[in-house]
Amino acid sequence: MIKKGLYFSLVVLIILSSSSLILAQNTDNNQVPAQDVFTLALEDYNQENYNSAAEKFQSLLARNNLSEDLRFSVLYYSTMTAIKRYQTAQAIDYLEQFNQAGFQDSNLNWKIGELFLNKDGQFDSANFEKALEYLKKAEELGLDKLPFKRDLAFAYLETQKLEKSEKIYKAVIKENATSSDYSNLARIKEKQNQLNEAVEYYKKAIEMNGNRAGLYLNLGNLYQKLENYDSAIAVYKEGIEKRSNFAALYIGLGESYLNLENYTEARKALEKAVEINENSYYGYFLLGNIEKKRGNDRQAFIYYKQSLKYNPDYVEAYLGEGQLYLEREEYQNAISSFSTAVEKNPDYAESHYYLGRAYYQAGMLKEAAAEFRKTLHINDRFPEARDLLEKIERKLSSN
């Protein structure tokens, strides 16, 4: 009993001592002038000790006797500290307190907008609509800095407000152009289907920064859309000179050679692409198409299998495989490949069409007719499906 009593007394003593210490600390903190605490907090902020700064700012906000000027500064830097710590919800909460206290600041709205743009890649994805909400508020409050204008233009671009984005980028270019300004204008022109203008903007972007391999890829892809494959090849090769391990450039190069029916060069480019990126299911698919055209069925099947290994949902590889079976009159295998393609994407008209073709060539006319009807339901401008369906219906009605 004596031991238990001593133990209890010790516990009580420890609790009382701790409480006294905490009380003393709180009393000491309250005795420190608010301006001095703010000065220490600001030092922490400037030295990027954001956790320590946040604690001090919070302790100041708990006080009810801050002057208006000091309250402004504490709320401002509390918001900025939350921004620096990527605490979006906390930053918004402080900004709302800032506004409720009768203050407004364009810079705080801009910086919260930047968080939603995810410029540092700190979040899984950007939220361009929310970014635009805060960036527009910053603009309303008179912010006119060049970096801000770029953020605003980019947010308009990503939310498909193309005319507003274009207007800002053109104004920015007059002031101080960068390669990214021109490449974003090129993106706008692509979206507006003004491809020749987009080409010129990409060229200007490359002139300003020829080391960005992505620009060569985008320009090459644009030339492909324009069916200017010789220019596409030249641009992809320039890009490869800048960055020889960029698989996408070799893919584009291979595609362009394929369109010119230069299968030897296409094969070389695509083999290099899958050497750099062995997971390139599209590269293997294109290699399969080349081998099919060359009559090398065995190798074509191997490439299609490789494509599906790295992307089991890639419908085009099932179609390529199925067409090869169809040419070889292996109808059950063709039906199997095309059926899988339909399962993977029931809304893709070509899958139904080729499944119908396989049924038709296998003599399964009713099944073929059903697939051709599905094809036309998805895409009523599919003359091959319509012709075969009419042919089947005539046969069935004559029996």
C-alpha positions in Angstrom: 0.0 0.0 0.0 2.9 2.4 0.9 4.5 1.7 -2.5 1.2 2.3 -4.3 0.8 5.6 -2.4 4.3 6.7 -3.3 3.7 5.8 -7.0 0.5 7.8 -7.1 2.2 10.8 -5.4 5.0 10.7 -7.9 2.5 10.6 -10.9 0.6 13.6 -9.4 3.8 15.5 -8.9 4.9 14.9 -12.5 1.5 16.0 -13.9 1.6 19.2 -11.7 5.1 19.9 -12.7 4.3 19.5 -16.4 1.3 21.6 -16.2 3.2 24.4 -14.4 5.9 24.2 -17.1 3.4 24.4 -19.9 1.6 27.3 -18.2 4.9 29.1 -17.7 5.8 28.6 -21.4 2.4 29.9 -22.5 2.8 32.9 -20.2 6.3 33.6 -21.6 5.0 33.4 -25.2 2.2 35.8 -24.4 4.7 38.2 -22.9 6.8 38.3 -26.1 5.6 41.3 -28.1 3.7 40.3 -31.2 6.0 42.3 -33.5 9.0 40.3 -32.2 7.2 37.0 -32.8 6.4 38.1 -36.3 10.0 39.1 -36.9 11.1 35.6 -35.9 8.4 34.0 -38.0 9.4 36.1 -41.0 13.1 35.1 -40.5 12.0 31.4 -40.6 9.9 32.1 -43.7 12.8 33.7 -45.5 15.1 30.9 -44.5 12.6 28.4 -45.8 11.9 27.0 -42.4 8.2 26.9 -43.2 7.1 24.5 -40.5 8.6 26.7 -37.8 7.2 29.8 -39.5 3.7 28.3 -39.6 3.7 27.6 -35.9 4.7 31.2 -35.0 2.1 32.7 -37.4 -0.6 30.5 -35.9 0.3 31.6 -32.4 0.0 35.2 -33.5 -3.4 34.6 -35.1 -4.6 33.2 -31.8 -4.1 36.6 -30.3 -7.0 39.1 -30.3 -5.0 42.3 -29.9 -3.1 42.4 -33.2 -3.0 45.8 -35.0 -4.6 46.0 -38.4 -1.2 46.3 -40.2 0.2 43.3 -38.3 -2.9 41.2 -38.8 -2.6 41.9 -42.6 1.0 40.8 -42.6 0.4 37.7 -40.5 -2.5 36.5 -42.7 -0.5 37.3 -45.8 2.5 35.3 -44.7 0.3 32.5 -43.3 -1.2 32.1 -46.7 2.2 32.2 -48.4 3.6 29.7 -45.9 0.8 27.2 -46.7 1.5 27.7 -50.4 5.2 27.0 -49.9 4.2 23.8 -48.1 1.8 22.8 -50.9 -1.2 22.9 -48.5 -3.8 24.1 -50.9 -6.8 23.9 -48.6 -5.0 25.6 -45.8 -3.8 28.4 -48.1 -7.4 28.9 -49.3 -8.6 29.0 -45.7 -6.1 31.7 -44.8 -7.0 33.7 -48.0 -10.6 33.6 -47.0 -9.7 35.0 -43.5 -7.6 37.6 -45.3 -10.5 38.6 -47.4 -13.0 38.6 -44.5 -10.7 40.9 -42.6 -11.2 43.4 -45.5 -8.0 42.8 -47.3 -7.4 41.9 -51.0 -4.2 40.8 -52.7 -3.6 39.8 -56.3 -0.3 37.9 -55.6 -1.9 35.5 -53.1 -4.6 34.6 -55.7 -1.9 34.1 -58.3 0.1 31.8 -56.1 -2.9 29.7 -55.2 -3.7 29.5 -58.9 -0.2 28.2 -59.5 -0.8 25.4 -57.0 -3.8 24.3 -59.0 -1.6 24.5 -62.2 0.6 21.9 -60.5 3.7 23.5 -62.0 6.1 21.7 -59.6 4.4 18.4 -60.1 3.6 18.1 -56.4 0.2 16.7 -57.0 -1.1 13.8 -59.1 -2.7 16.2 -61.6 -3.6 19.8 -62.2 -7.0 21.4 -61.8 -7.1 24.0 -64.5 -10.7 25.2 -63.8 -9.8 26.0 -60.2 -6.5 27.6 -61.3 -8.4 29.8 -63.7 -10.8 30.9 -60.9 -7.9 32.3 -58.8 -5.9 33.6 -61.7 -8.9 35.6 -63.0 -9.3 37.1 -59.6 -5.6 38.1 -59.6 -6.2 39.8 -63.0 -9.2 41.6 -61.6 -7.1 42.9 -58.8 -4.7 44.4 -61.3 -1.8 41.9 -61.5 0.1 42.5 -64.8 3.4 40.6 -64.3 4.7 38.7 -67.3 5.0 35.3 -65.5 1.4 35.8 -64.3 0.2 36.5 -67.8 1.8 33.2 -69.0 0.1 31.3 -66.2 -3.3 32.9 -67.1 -2.8 32.1 -70.8 -1.9 28.5 -70.1 -4.9 28.0 -67.9 -7.1 29.4 -70.6 -5.4 27.0 -73.1 -6.0 24.0 -70.9 -9.6 24.9 -70.4 -10.2 25.3 -74.1 -10.7 29.0 -74.0 -8.4 29.3 -77.0 -9.1 32.9 -78.2 -8.4 34.3 -74.8 -5.3 32.3 -74.5 -4.1 33.3 -77.9 -4.7 37.0 -77.2 -2.6 36.9 -74.0 0.3 34.9 -75.6 0.5 37.3 -78.5 0.8 40.2 -76.1 3.4 38.3 -74.1 5.4 37.6 -77.3 5.5 41.4 -78.1 6.9 42.0 -74.6 9.4 39.2 -74.2 9.0 36.0 -76.2 10.1 32.5 -75.1 10.2 29.2 -76.9 7.3 28.0 -74.7 5.1 30.9 -75.8 5.5 30.0 -79.4 4.9 26.3 -78.8 1.7 27.0 -76.8 0.5 29.2 -79.7 1.2 26.3 -82.0 -0.9 24.1 -79.8 -3.7 26.6 -80.0 -3.5 26.7 -83.8 -3.6 22.9 -83.9 -6.7 22.8 -81.8 -8.2 25.4 -84.2 -7.2 23.2 -87.1 -5.0 26.0 -88.5 -2.2 23.6 -89.1 0.0 25.7 -91.4 0.1 28.5 -88.8 0.9 25.9 -86.1 3.9 24.8 -88.2 5.3 28.3 -88.3 4.9 28.7 -84.5 6.7 25.4 -83.9 9.5 26.6 -86.2 9.9 29.8 -84.2 9.9 27.8 -80.9 12.7 25.6 -82.3 14.6 28.7 -83.4 14.5 30.0 -79.8 15.4 26.7 -78.2 16.6 24.0 -80.5 17.4 21.6 -77.6 13.8 20.7 -76.8 13.3 17.3 -78.4 9.5 17.5 -77.8 9.3 20.4 -80.2 10.7 18.3 -83.0 8.3 15.5 -82.2 5.3 17.9 -82.2 6.4 19.5 -85.5 7.0 16.1 -87.1 3.6 14.9 -86.0 2.1 18.0 -87.5 3.7 17.4 -90.8 2.3 13.9 -90.7 -1.2 15.4 -90.3 -0.5 17.5 -93.3 0.7 14.3 -95.1 4.1 16.0 -95.7 6.0 12.9 -94.8 9.4 14.1 -96.3 9.3 17.1 -94.0 8.3 15.0 -91.1 11.2 12.7 -91.7 13.6 15.6 -91.8 12.3 17.0 -88.6 12.3 13.7 -86.7 16.0 13.2 -87.8 16.9 16.7 -86.5 15.2 15.8 -83.2 17.2 12.5 -83.0 20.4 14.4 -83.4 19.5 16.4 -80.3 18.3 13.4 -78.3 19.1 10.0 -79.7 17.4 8.0 -76.9 13.9 9.5 -77.5 11.8 6.5 -78.6 8.9 8.6 -79.8 11.0 10.3 -82.5 11.9 6.9 -83.9 8.2 5.9 -83.9 7.3 9.0 -85.8 10.2 8.4 -88.2 9.0 4.8 -88.8 5.4 5.9 -89.3 6.5 8.5 -91.9 8.6 5.9 -93.8 5.7 3.5 -93.7 3.4 6.1 -95.3 6.0 6.4 -98.1 6.1 2.6 -98.3 9.8 2.6 -97.5 9.6 -0.5 -95.4 13.3 -1.0 -95.0 13.9 2.4 -93.4 10.6 2.1 -91.4 11.8 -1.2 -90.0 15.2 0.3 -88.9 13.5 3.2 -87.1 11.0 1.0 -85.3 13.5 -1.6 -84.3 15.5 1.3 -82.7 12.3 2.5 -81.0 11.6 -0.8 -79.3 15.3 -1.2 -78.4 15.1 2.1 -76.5 11.7 1.3 -75.0 10.9 -2.4 -74.9 7.4 -1.6 -73.6 6.4 0.2 -76.8 3.4 -1.8 -77.8 2.7 0.6 -80.7 6.2 0.1 -82.0 5.8 -3.7 -82.0 2.4 -3.3 -83.7 3.9 -1.2 -86.6 6.7 -3.8 -86.9 4.0 -6.5 -87.2 2.3 -4.5 -90.0 5.6 -4.3 -91.9 6.3 -8.0 -91.6 2.7 -8.7 -92.8 3.3 -6.5 -95.9 6.6 -8.3 -96.5 4.8 -11.7 -96.3 6.7 -12.8 -93.2 3.6 -14.1 -91.3 5.5 -15.8 -88.6 7.4 -12.7 -87.6 4.3 -10.6 -87.9 2.5 -12.8 -85.4 5.5 -12.5 -83.0 5.3 -8.8 -83.1 1.6 -8.6 -82.6 1.9 -10.9 -79.6 4.6 -8.6 -78.2 2.4 -5.6 -78.7 -0.4 -7.4 -76.8 2.0 -8.5 -74.1 2.7 -4.8 -73.2 -0.9 -3.6 -73.8 -3.5 -6.4 -73.6 -6.3 -3.9 -74.4 -4.8 -2.7 -77.7 -7.6 -3.4 -80.2 -5.5 -2.6 -83.3 -3.1 -5.4 -82.5 -6.0 -7.9 -82.3 -7.3 -6.6 -85.6 -3.9 -6.9 -87.2 -3.5 -10.5 -85.9 -7.1 -11.3 -87.0 -6.6 -10.0 -90.5 -3.5 -12.1 -90.9 -5.4 -15.2 -89.8 -8.2 -14.2 -92.3 -5.7 -14.0 -95.2 -4.4 -17.4 -94.2 -8.1 -18.7 -94.2 -7.7 -19.7 -90.5 -11.3 -18.5 -89.8 -11.7 -19.8 -86.3 -8.5 -18.1 -85.2 -9.6 -14.9 -87.0 -13.0 -15.0 -85.2 -11.3 -15.4 -81.9 -9.0 -12.4 -82.5 -11.8 -10.2 -83.8 -14.2 -11.3 -81.0 -11.6 -10.2 -78.4 -11.2 -6.9 -80.2 -15.0 -6.4 -79.9 -14.9 -7.4 -76.2 -12.2 -4.8 -75.6 -14.0 -2.0 -77.3 -17.7 -2.8 -78.3 -18.1 0.7 -79.7 -15.4 0.4 -82.4 -17.0 -0.2 -85.8 -14.0 -1.8 -87.4 -13.9 -4.6 -84.9 -17.5 -5.6 -85.7 -16.8 -5.2 -89.4 -13.8 -7.6 -89.4 -15.6 -10.1 -87.1 -18.5 -10.0 -89.7 -15.9 -10.6 -92.5 -14.6 -13.6 -90.6 -18.0 -15.1 -90.1 -18.9 -14.4 -93.7 -15.8 -16.1 -95.1 -16.5 -19.0 -92.7 -20.0 -19.4 -94.2 -21.7 -18.2 -91.0 -24.0 -15.7 -92.7 -26.5 -14.9 -90.0 -23.7 -14.2 -87.5 -22.0 -12.1 -90.2 -25.1 -10.1 -90.9 -25.5 -9.3 -87.2 -22.0 -7.9 -87.0 -22.4 -5.8 -90.1 -25.7 -4.4 -88.6 -23.7 -3.5 -85.5 -21.0 -1.9 -87.6 -23.6 0.3 -89.4 -25.3 1.2 -86.1 -22.0 2.6 -84.8 -20.9 4.1 -88.2 -23.6 4.3 -90.9 -20.9 5.5 -93.4 -19.2 2.1 -93.8 -19.9 1.1 -97.4 -18.0 -2.2 -97.2 -20.2 -3.4 -94.3 -23.4 -2.2 -96.1 -22.4 -3.9 -99.4 -21.7 -7.3 -97.6 -24.9 -7.0 -95.5 -27.0 -6.4 -98.6 -25.3 -9.4 -100.3 -26.0 -11.6 -97.3 -29.7 -10.5 -97.1 -30.2 -11.3 -100.8 -28.7 -14.8 -100.3 -30.8 -15.5 -97.2 -34.0 -14.3 -98.8 -33.4 -16.4 -101.9 -33.1 -19.6 -99.8 
